[in-house]
């Protein structure tokens, strides 16, 4: 079915339901999230879902990845209540657990002609569709300012992002905050890791792009390409906050928070910007000047100079 053949702008579904819902760790989840957004309906995990009468849903499933207990629970509901649902199959699994869903779905849709031909003997009305490049979006234009924040996921979030966002309330320039985080040893790529982008966005109230985990080389490239770095701390910046020293070493101005224990060579408006002392966001010229000063200020603090202290 081509996009033109779906002539209705109205969505018949109350939700898209999928087993995986973390778009950063699963292609099916990325597809389901993008489709739900295009339909303007929520994406609900199977674990939190129950069929509701008079509400039609779209099940977006790859049965090789659905645990049997979740599938059996849904099958019991299907047999007991005969709910309204359509089914998008990401692959034809050949598993018996798939059969009741295929049998009782109002419509069955697949993403390739091969899968459609495989299913046609038992569902002659199967609809062949396609799977777009989910989650891929091109930047139409670069904002006036690009800021970057990076570091361990459990350290990046700070209420001071709200103070930073307020600096742009009366600023005509567009701004984008890019967020990239790393995982601490023992942590995992679960949904709490990726929630950091939404949490910062709620505080910052400006455009936020969550980039996930990036290599050191890519972080370095983005530091050089951005207008400044953002690094906030529970008390104040210290000389052992490596993200700040790394940014300064790149000649990038850092927006941070100073206190009485911050090093003397970190000075507001000279080598860094202190969010507590900022009344407006700096001009490009001010950012560049502080970035150059930052590179000079941090120059003595290298691993070679540290090694000599031992």
C-alpha positions, 0 to 999 in steps of 0.5 A, spaced: 500 500 500 502 506 497 502 512 502 497 515 497 492 509 497 491 511 505 486 517 503 484 519 510 487 524 515 484 521 521 487 516 525 483 510 527 487 508 533 487 510 540 494 507 541 500 503 538 502 498 542 509 494 542 513 490 546 519 494 545 519 502 546 526 504 547 527 507 540 535 508 542 536 500 543 531 497 538 529 498 531 522 496 532 521 501 538 524 506 533 519 504 528 513 504 533 515 511 536 515 514 529 509 511 527 505 513 533 508 520 533 505 520 525 499 518 528 499 523 534 497 517 538 501 514 544 506 508 544 504 503 549 509 497 552 505 491 552 507 490 559 502 496 561 497 494 556 490 492 556 485 491 551 479 496 552 472 496 549 470 501 543 478 502 542 482 500 536 489 499 537 495 497 532 499 492 535 506 493 532 510 486 534 516 482 532 514 475 535 521 473 536 522 478 541 516 478 545 516 474 551 511 468 551 508 470 558 506 477 555 503 474 548 499 469 552 496 474 556 494 478 550 491 472 547 487 470 553 484 477 552 483 476 545 479 470 546 475 472 551 473 479 549 474 479 541 477 486 542 478 491 536 486 491 533 490 491 527 497 488 527 503 490 523 508 484 523 515 486 522 517 479 520 513 472 519 516 468 525 513 462 524 512 461 531 505 458 534 504 464 538 503 469 532 497 465 529 492 467 534 494 475 533 494 473 525 487 470 525 483 475 530 486 481 527 481 486 523 487 487 518 494 484 518 500 489 515 507 487 513 513 491 511 515 487 505 512 483 499 516 477 501 512 477 508 506 478 504 507 472 500 508 468 506 502 470 510 497 470 504 495 462 505 492 464 511 491 471 511 489 472 503 487 480 505 494 481 508 496 488 506 503 489 504 506 496 506 513 498 507 518 501 513 520 508 512 527 510 515 525 511 522 528 516 527 532 520 521 531 527 521 535 532 517 537 539 520 533 544 515 537 550 518 543 551 523 540 555 529 544 561 531 547 558 537 549 551 538 551 549 546 553 542 548 553 538 554 556 532 555 559 527 561 556 521 565 549 520 565 548 521 572 551 527 573 549 531 567 542 533 569 542 540 573 536 545 575 541 550 573 538 548 566 532 552 567 536 558 569 540 558 562 533 557 559 531 564 562 537 567 559 534 566 552 527 568 554 528 575 551 534 573 546 532 573 539 537 568 537 535 561 536 539 556 540 540 548 540 542 545 546 546 538 544 546 533 550 551 527 549 552 522 555 556 516 557 555 510 561 558 509 568 561 502 569 555 497 571 550 502 568 546 500 562 542 503 556 535 502 559 530 507 558 532 511 564 539 513 561 535 516 555 530 520 559 535 525 561 534 529 554 527 530 556 528 532 563 533 537 561 528 539 555 523 540 561 528 545 564 531 548 559 525 550 555 528 551 548 530 546 543 534 540 546 537 534 541 539 528 545 545 525 541 546 519 546 553 516 547 558 519 542 565 517 541 571 521 544 573 523 537 565 525 536 565 529 542 571 533 540 568 535 533 562 537 536 566 541 541 570 545 536 563 546 532 559 549 537 559 556 540 560 553 548 559 548 553 554 547 559 557 544 565 553 544 572 555 541 578 551 540 585 556 545 588 561 548 584 566 547 578 572 544 581 579 543 578 578 535 577 571 536 573 574 533 567 569 535 562 570 543 563 578 542 563 577 538 556 572 544 553 577 549 555 583 545 552 579 546 546 578 553 546 571 552 548 567 557 552 564 554 558 557 556 562 558 553 569 557 555 576 562 557 581 563 557 588 568 559 593 572 552 592 572 553 584 579 554 582 582 562 582 584 561 574 576 560 573 573 567 573 567 569 570 567 573 564 574 571 563 576 564 562 569 561 564 561 564 565 558 563 571 551 562 570 549 565 577 552 572 574 549 572 567 544 577 566 544 575 558 547 570 554 553 573 551 555 575 544 559 571 539 564 575 540 564 575 548 564 567 547 570 567 542 574 571 547 573 567 553 574 561 549 581 563 547 582 565 554 580 558 557 585 555 552 591 559 555 588 558 562 588 551 562 594 550 558 598 548 564 594 543 567 596 537 563 598 529 564 605 531 564 605 536 569 601 532 573 606 526 573 611 531 575 607 532 582 608 524 583 
